[in-house]
């Protein structure tokens, strides 16, 4: 495709529609492994203020929620896709806010506990460390951003 053709209507068919890549925690065991990219806070929603955490995925799967019921077939998270995870629990947000951009993490839905309204979903965050105790960073992702670990 030449630069002249990039805005041609034929390039914008149904197969090019961008969908929201947001992880639903439908069934215990749902997970995402990847590189933490960034956080956005103070996002107003119908449930109050939320935070959104963005990841450059390595792998994962989850069961999409349709009218509060988890789909039988999991949605597969593929390598190099961008995915978002919503958070509004103080404990979860506090843990997520301790992550650094480029840090390698795994989030796993481990438990559902009865709450005041909807059940609370407990998501565990795993962040491996190097032998010196520093966080494991995705250096390839850093280099692709023209950023080095020293810049963080």
LOMISE-876864 format. One record per atom (N, C-alpha, C): atom name; residue number from 1; x, y, z. Coordinates in Angstrom, 1 decimal. Layout:
BEGIN
 site pos   east  north     up
   CA NUM      X      Y      Z
...
END
This chain:
BEGIN
 site pos   east  north     up
    N   1    0.9   -1.2    0.0
   CA   1    0.0    0.0    0.0
    C   1    0.9    1.2    0.0
    N   2    0.6    2.2   -0.8
   CA   2    1.4    3.4   -0.9
    C   2    0.7    4.4    0.1
    N   3    1.4    5.4    0.4
   CA   3    0.9    6.5    1.3
    C   3   -0.3    7.1    0.7
    N   4   -0.4    7.2   -0.6
   CA   4   -1.5    7.8   -1.3
    C   4   -2.8    7.0   -1.0
    N   5   -2.7    5.6   -0.8
   CA   5   -3.8    4.7   -0.7
    C   5   -4.3    4.5    0.7
    N   6   -3.6    5.0    1.7
   CA   6   -3.9    4.6    3.1
    C   6   -5.2    5.1    3.6
    N   7   -5.8    6.1    3.0
   CA   7   -7.1    6.7    3.5
    C   7   -8.2    6.3    2.5
    N   8   -8.0    5.3    1.6
   CA   8   -9.0    4.9    0.7
    C   8  -10.1    4.1    1.5
    N   9  -11.4    4.3    1.2
   CA   9  -12.5    3.7    1.9
    C   9  -12.4    2.2    1.9
    N  10  -11.8    1.5    0.9
   CA  10  -11.6    0.1    0.9
    C  10  -10.8   -0.5    2.0
    N  11  -10.0    0.4    2.7
   CA  11   -9.2    0.0    3.8
    C  11   -9.9   -0.1    5.1
    N  12  -11.2    0.3    5.1
   CA  12  -11.9    0.5    6.4
    C  12  -13.2   -0.4    6.4
    N  13  -13.0   -1.7    6.1
   CA  13  -14.1   -2.6    6.1
    C  13  -14.3   -3.2    7.5
    N  14  -15.4   -4.1    7.6
   CA  14  -15.7   -4.6    9.0
    C  14  -14.5   -5.4    9.6
    N  15  -13.7   -6.0    8.8
   CA  15  -12.5   -6.7    9.4
    C  15  -11.5   -5.8   10.0
    N  16  -11.6   -4.5    9.8
   CA  16  -10.6   -3.6   10.4
    C  16  -11.1   -2.8   11.6
    N  17  -12.4   -3.1   12.0
   CA  17  -12.9   -2.5   13.2
    C  17  -12.1   -2.8   14.4
    N  18  -11.8   -1.8   15.2
   CA  18  -11.1   -1.9   16.4
    C  18  -12.1   -2.2   17.5
    N  19  -11.8   -3.3   18.3
   CA  19  -12.7   -3.6   19.4
    C  19  -12.0   -3.2   20.7
    N  20  -12.8   -3.1   21.8
   CA  20  -12.2   -2.9   23.1
    C  20  -11.6   -4.1   23.7
    N  21  -10.3   -4.1   23.9
   CA  21   -9.6   -5.2   24.5
    C  21   -9.5   -5.0   26.0
    N  22  -10.6   -5.3   26.7
   CA  22  -10.7   -5.2   28.1
    C  22  -10.9   -6.6   28.7
    N  23  -10.1   -7.0   29.7
   CA  23  -10.2   -8.3   30.3
    C  23  -11.4   -8.3   31.2
    N  24  -12.3   -9.3   31.0
   CA  24  -13.4   -9.6   32.0
    C  24  -12.9  -10.8   32.8
    N  25  -13.2  -10.7   34.1
   CA  25  -12.8  -11.8   35.0
    C  25  -14.1  -12.6   35.2
    N  26  -14.4  -13.6   34.3
   CA  26  -15.6  -14.4   34.3
    C  26  -15.5  -15.6   35.1
    N  27  -14.4  -16.3   35.1
   CA  27  -14.2  -17.6   35.8
    C  27  -12.9  -17.6   36.5
    N  28  -12.9  -18.2   37.7
   CA  28  -11.6  -18.3   38.5
    C  28  -10.6  -19.0   37.6
    N  29   -9.4  -18.5   37.6
   CA  29   -8.4  -19.1   36.7
    C  29   -8.1  -18.2   35.5
    N  30   -9.0  -17.2   35.2
   CA  30   -8.7  -16.3   34.1
    C  30   -7.4  -15.6   34.4
    N  31   -6.6  -15.3   33.4
   CA  31   -5.3  -14.6   33.6
    C  31   -4.8  -13.9   32.4
    N  32   -3.9  -13.0   32.7
   CA  32   -3.1  -12.3   31.6
    C  32   -1.7  -12.2   32.1
    N  33   -0.7  -12.5   31.2
   CA  33    0.7  -12.4   31.5
    C  33    1.2  -11.4   30.4
    N  34    2.0  -10.4   30.9
   CA  34    2.5   -9.4   30.0
    C  34    3.3   -8.3   30.6
    N  35    3.5   -7.2   29.9
   CA  35    4.2   -6.1   30.3
    C  35    3.3   -5.0   30.7
    N  36    3.5   -4.5   31.9
   CA  36    2.7   -3.4   32.4
    C  36    3.2   -2.1   31.6
    N  37    2.2   -1.4   31.0
   CA  37    2.5   -0.3   30.2
    C  37    2.3    1.1   30.9
    N  38    1.0    1.2   31.3
   CA  38    0.7    2.5   32.0
    C  38   -0.6    2.4   32.8
    N  39   -0.9    3.4   33.6
   CA  39   -2.1    3.4   34.4
    C  39   -2.8    4.8   34.1
    N  40   -4.1    4.7   34.1
   CA  40   -4.9    6.0   34.0
    C  40   -5.8    5.9   35.2
    N  41   -5.9    7.0   36.0
   CA  41   -6.7    7.1   37.2
    C  41   -7.8    8.1   37.0
    N  42   -8.8    8.0   37.9
   CA  42   -9.9    9.0   37.9
    C  42  -10.9    8.9   36.7
    N  43  -11.0    7.7   36.2
   CA  43  -11.9    7.5   35.1
    C  43  -13.4    7.4   35.6
    N  44  -14.2    8.3   35.3
   CA  44  -15.6    8.2   35.8
    C  44  -16.4    7.2   35.0
    N  45  -17.1    6.3   35.8
   CA  45  -18.0    5.3   35.2
    C  45  -19.3    5.3   36.0
    N  46  -20.2    4.5   35.5
   CA  46  -21.5    4.3   36.2
    C  46  -21.3    3.8   37.6
    N  47  -20.2    3.2   37.9
   CA  47  -19.9    2.6   39.2
    C  47  -19.0    3.5   40.1
    N  48  -18.7    4.7   39.6
   CA  48  -17.9    5.6   40.3
    C  48  -16.5    5.7   39.6
    N  49  -15.6    6.2   40.4
   CA  49  -14.2    6.4   39.8
    C  49  -13.5    5.1   39.7
    N  50  -12.8    4.9   38.6
   CA  50  -12.0    3.7   38.3
    C  50  -10.7    4.0   37.8
    N  51   -9.8    3.0   37.8
   CA  51   -8.5    3.1   37.1
    C  51   -8.4    2.1   36.0
    N  52   -7.6    2.4   35.0
   CA  52   -7.4    1.5   33.9
    C  52   -5.9    1.2   33.8
    N  53   -5.6   -0.1   33.8
   CA  53   -4.2   -0.5   33.7
    C  53   -4.0   -1.2   32.3
    N  54   -3.0   -0.7   31.6
   CA  54   -2.8   -1.2   30.2
    C  54   -1.6   -2.1   30.2
    N  55   -1.7   -3.2   29.4
   CA  55   -0.7   -4.3   29.3
    C  55   -0.4   -4.6   27.8
    N  56    0.9   -4.9   27.6
   CA  56    1.3   -5.4   26.3
    C  56    1.4   -6.9   26.6
    N  57    0.5   -7.7   26.0
   CA  57    0.3   -9.1   26.4
    C  57    1.3  -10.0   25.8
    N  58    1.6  -11.1   26.6
   CA  58    2.4  -12.2   26.2
    C  58    1.5  -13.4   26.0
    N  59    0.5  -13.6   26.9
   CA  59   -0.5  -14.7   26.8
    C  59   -1.6  -14.5   27.8
    N  60   -2.6  -15.3   27.7
   CA  60   -3.7  -15.3   28.7
    C  60   -5.0  -15.8   28.1
    N  61   -6.0  -15.8   29.0
   CA  61   -7.3  -16.1   28.5
    C  61   -8.3  -15.8   29.6
    N  62   -9.5  -15.5   29.2
   CA  62  -10.6  -15.1   30.2
    C  62  -11.9  -15.4   29.6
    N  63  -12.9  -15.5   30.5
   CA  63  -14.3  -15.8   30.0
    C  63  -15.1  -14.5   30.1
    N  64  -15.4  -14.0   28.9
   CA  64  -16.2  -12.8   28.7
    C  64  -17.5  -12.8   29.4
    N  65  -17.9  -11.8   30.0
   CA  65  -19.2  -11.7   30.7
    C  65  -20.3  -11.1   29.8
    N  66  -21.4  -11.9   29.7
   CA  66  -22.5  -11.4   29.0
    C  66  -23.7  -11.4   29.9
    N  67  -24.2  -10.2   30.3
   CA  67  -25.3  -10.1   31.3
    C  67  -24.9  -10.8   32.6
    N  68  -23.7  -10.6   33.0
   CA  68  -23.1  -11.1   34.3
    C  68  -22.9  -12.7   34.3
    N  69  -23.0  -13.3   33.1
   CA  69  -22.8  -14.7   33.0
    C  69  -21.6  -14.9   32.1
    N  70  -20.6  -15.8   32.7
   CA  70  -19.4  -16.1   32.0
    C  70  -19.6  -16.9   30.7
    N  71  -19.0  -16.6   29.6
   CA  71  -19.1  -17.4   28.4
    C  71  -18.4  -18.7   28.7
    N  72  -18.9  -19.8   28.0
   CA  72  -18.3  -21.1   28.2
    C  72  -16.9  -21.2   27.5
    N  73  -16.8  -20.6   26.3
   CA  73  -15.6  -20.6   25.6
    C  73  -14.7  -19.4   26.0
    N  74  -13.4  -19.6   26.4
   CA  74  -12.6  -18.5   26.8
    C  74  -12.2  -17.6   25.6
    N  75  -11.9  -16.4   25.8
   CA  75  -11.3  -15.5   24.9
    C  75   -9.8  -15.6   25.1
    N  76   -9.1  -15.8   24.0
   CA  76   -7.6  -16.0   24.1
    C  76   -6.9  -14.7   23.9
    N  77   -6.0  -14.4   24.8
   CA  77   -5.1  -13.2   24.7
    C  77   -3.8  -13.6   24.0
    N  78   -3.6  -13.0   22.9
   CA  78   -2.4  -13.4   22.1
    C  78   -1.2  -12.4   22.4
    N  79    0.0  -12.9   22.1
   CA  79    1.2  -12.2   22.2
    C  79    1.1  -10.9   21.4
    N  80    1.6   -9.8   21.9
   CA  80    1.7   -8.5   21.3
    C  80    0.4   -7.8   21.1
    N  81   -0.6   -8.2   21.8
   CA  81   -1.9   -7.5   21.8
    C  81   -1.9   -6.5   23.0
    N  82   -2.6   -5.4   22.9
   CA  82   -2.8   -4.5   24.0
    C  82   -4.1   -4.8   24.7
    N  83   -4.0   -4.9   26.0
   CA  83   -5.2   -5.2   26.8
    C  83   -5.3   -4.3   28.0
    N  84   -6.5   -4.0   28.4
   CA  84   -6.8   -3.2   29.6
    C  84   -7.4   -4.0   30.7
    N  85   -7.1   -3.6   31.9
   CA  85   -7.8   -4.2   33.1
    C  85   -8.3   -3.0   34.0
    N  86   -9.6   -3.1   34.3
   CA  86  -10.2   -2.0   35.2
    C  86   -9.9   -2.4   36.6
    N  87   -9.8   -1.3   37.5
   CA  87   -9.7   -1.6   38.9
    C  87  -10.3   -0.4   39.7
    N  88  -11.0   -0.8   40.8
   CA  88  -11.5    0.3   41.7
    C  88  -11.4   -0.2   43.1
    N  89  -10.8   -1.2   43.4
   CA  89  -10.6   -1.7   44.8
    C  89   -9.3   -1.1   45.3
    N  90   -9.3   -0.5   46.5
   CA  90   -8.1    0.2   47.0
    C  90   -6.9   -0.7   47.1
    N  91   -7.1   -1.9   47.5
   CA  91   -6.0   -2.8   47.7
    C  91   -5.4   -3.1   46.3
    N  92   -6.2   -3.5   45.3
   CA  92   -5.7   -3.8   44.0
    C  92   -5.0   -2.6   43.4
    N  93   -5.7   -1.4   43.5
   CA  93   -5.0   -0.2   42.9
    C  93   -3.7    0.1   43.6
    N  94   -3.7   -0.1   44.9
   CA  94   -2.4    0.1   45.6
    C  94   -1.3   -0.8   45.1
    N  95   -1.6   -2.0   44.9
   CA  95   -0.6   -3.0   44.4
    C  95   -0.2   -2.6   43.0
    N  96   -1.2   -2.3   42.1
   CA  96   -0.9   -2.0   40.7
    C  96   -0.1   -0.7   40.6
    N  97   -0.3    0.3   41.5
   CA  97    0.4    1.5   41.5
    C  97    1.9    1.3   41.8
    N  98    2.2    0.2   42.4
   CA  98    3.6   -0.1   42.7
    C  98    4.4   -0.6   41.5
    N  99    3.7   -0.9   40.5
   CA  99    4.4   -1.4   39.3
    C  99    5.1   -0.3   38.5
    N 100    6.1   -0.7   37.7
   CA 100    6.8    0.3   36.9
    C 100    6.5   -0.1   35.4
    N 101    6.4    0.9   34.6
   CA 101    6.2    0.7   33.1
    C 101    7.3   -0.2   32.7
    N 102    7.0   -1.3   31.9
   CA 102    7.9   -2.3   31.4
    C 102    8.0   -3.5   32.3
    N 103    7.4   -3.4   33.5
   CA 103    7.5   -4.5   34.4
    C 103    6.7   -5.7   34.0
    N 104    7.3   -6.9   34.1
   CA 104    6.6   -8.2   33.7
    C 104    5.7   -8.6   34.8
    N 105    4.5   -8.9   34.5
   CA 105    3.5   -9.3   35.5
    C 105    2.5  -10.4   35.0
    N 106    1.9  -11.0   36.0
   CA 106    0.8  -11.9   35.7
    C 106   -0.3  -11.5   36.7
    N 107   -1.5  -11.4   36.1
   CA 107   -2.7  -11.2   36.9
    C 107   -3.6  -12.4   36.8
    N 108   -4.1  -12.9   37.9
   CA 108   -4.9  -14.1   37.9
    C 108   -6.1  -13.9   38.8
    N 109   -7.3  -14.3   38.3
   CA 109   -8.6  -14.2   39.1
    C 109   -8.6  -15.5   39.9
    N 110   -8.5  -15.3   41.3
   CA 110   -8.3  -16.4   42.2
    C 110   -9.5  -16.7   43.1
    N 111  -10.4  -15.7   43.3
   CA 111  -11.5  -16.0   44.2
    C 111  -12.6  -14.9   44.0
    N 112  -13.8  -15.3   44.4
   CA 112  -14.9  -14.3   44.4
    C 112  -15.4  -14.3   45.9
    N 113  -15.6  -13.2   46.5
   CA 113  -16.1  -13.1   47.8
    C 113  -17.3  -12.2   47.9
    N 114  -18.2  -12.6   48.8
   CA 114  -19.5  -11.9   48.9
    C 114  -19.2  -10.4   49.3
    N 115  -19.8   -9.5   48.6
   CA 115  -19.7   -8.1   48.9
    C 115  -21.0   -7.5   49.2
    N 116  -21.0   -6.2   49.4
   CA 116  -22.3   -5.5   49.7
    C 116  -23.2   -5.5   48.5
    N 117  -22.7   -5.4   47.3
   CA 117  -23.5   -5.4   46.1
    C 117  -23.1   -6.7   45.4
    N 118  -22.4   -6.5   44.3
   CA 118  -21.9   -7.6   43.5
    C 118  -20.8   -8.2   44.3
    N 119  -20.5   -9.5   44.0
   CA 119  -19.4  -10.2   44.6
    C 119  -18.1   -9.5   44.2
    N 120  -17.1   -9.4   45.1
   CA 120  -15.8   -8.9   44.9
    C 120  -14.9   -9.9   44.2
    N 121  -14.2   -9.5   43.2
   CA 121  -13.3  -10.5   42.5
    C 121  -11.9  -10.2   43.0
    N 122  -11.3  -11.2   43.5
   CA 122   -9.9  -11.1   44.0
    C 122   -9.0  -11.5   42.9
    N 123   -8.2  -10.5   42.5
   CA 123   -7.2  -10.7   41.5
    C 123   -5.8  -10.6   42.1
    N 124   -5.0  -11.7   42.0
   CA 124   -3.6  -11.7   42.5
    C 124   -2.7  -11.2   41.4
    N 125   -1.7  -10.4   41.9
   CA 125   -0.7   -9.9   41.0
    C 125    0.6  -10.5   41.3
    N 126    1.3  -11.0   40.3
   CA 126    2.6  -11.7   40.4
    C 126    3.6  -10.9   39.6
    N 127    4.7  -10.5   40.3
   CA 127    5.7   -9.7   39.6
    C 127    7.1  -10.3   40.0
    N 128    7.7  -11.1   39.1
   CA 128    9.0  -11.7   39.4
    C 128   10.1  -10.7   39.6
    N 129   11.1  -11.1   40.3
   CA 129   12.2  -10.2   40.6
    C 129   13.5  -10.9   40.2
    N 130   14.5  -10.1   39.8
   CA 130   15.8  -10.5   39.5
    C 130   16.6  -11.0   40.8
    N 131   17.7  -11.6   40.6
   CA 131   18.5  -12.1   41.8
    C 131   18.8  -10.9   42.7
    N 132   19.0   -9.7   42.2
   CA 132   19.3   -8.6   43.1
    C 132   18.1   -7.9   43.7
    N 133   16.9   -8.5   43.5
   CA 133   15.6   -8.0   44.1
    C 133   14.9   -7.0   43.2
    N 134   15.5   -6.6   42.1
   CA 134   14.9   -5.6   41.3
    C 134   13.8   -6.2   40.4
    N 135   12.8   -5.5   40.0
   CA 135   11.7   -6.1   39.2
    C 135   12.3   -6.5   37.8
    N 136   11.7   -7.6   37.3
   CA 136   12.0   -8.0   35.9
    C 136   11.3   -7.1   35.0
    N 137   12.1   -6.5   34.1
   CA 137   11.6   -5.6   33.1
    C 137   11.7   -6.2   31.7
    N 138   10.7   -5.9   30.8
   CA 138   10.7   -6.3   29.5
    C 138   11.6   -5.4   28.7
    N 139   12.9   -5.7   28.5
   CA 139   13.8   -4.8   27.8
    C 139   13.5   -4.6   26.4
    N 140   12.9   -5.7   25.7
   CA 140   12.5   -5.5   24.3
    C 140   11.5   -4.4   24.2
    N 141   10.5   -4.5   25.1
   CA 141    9.4   -3.5   25.0
    C 141   10.0   -2.1   25.3
    N 142   10.9   -2.0   26.3
   CA 142   11.5   -0.7   26.6
    C 142   12.2   -0.2   25.4
    N 143   13.0   -1.0   24.7
   CA 143   13.8   -0.6   23.5
    C 143   12.8   -0.1   22.4
    N 144   11.7   -0.8   22.3
   CA 144   10.8   -0.4   21.2
    C 144   10.1    1.0   21.5
    N 145   10.2    1.4   22.8
   CA 145    9.6    2.7   23.2
    C 145   10.7    3.8   23.2
    N 146   11.9    3.5   22.8
   CA 146   13.0    4.4   22.9
    C 146   13.3    4.9   24.3
    N 147   13.1    3.9   25.2
   CA 147   13.3    4.2   26.6
    C 147   14.2    3.2   27.2
    N 148   15.0    3.5   28.1
   CA 148   15.9    2.5   28.8
    C 148   15.5    2.4   30.2
    N 149   15.9    1.4   30.9
   CA 149   15.5    1.2   32.3
    C 149   16.0    2.4   33.1
    N 150   17.1    3.0   32.8
   CA 150   17.6    4.1   33.5
    C 150   16.7    5.3   33.4
    N 151   15.9    5.4   32.4
   CA 151   14.9    6.5   32.3
    C 151   13.7    6.4   33.2
    N 152   13.5    5.2   33.8
   CA 152   12.3    5.1   34.6
    C 152   12.5    5.5   36.0
END
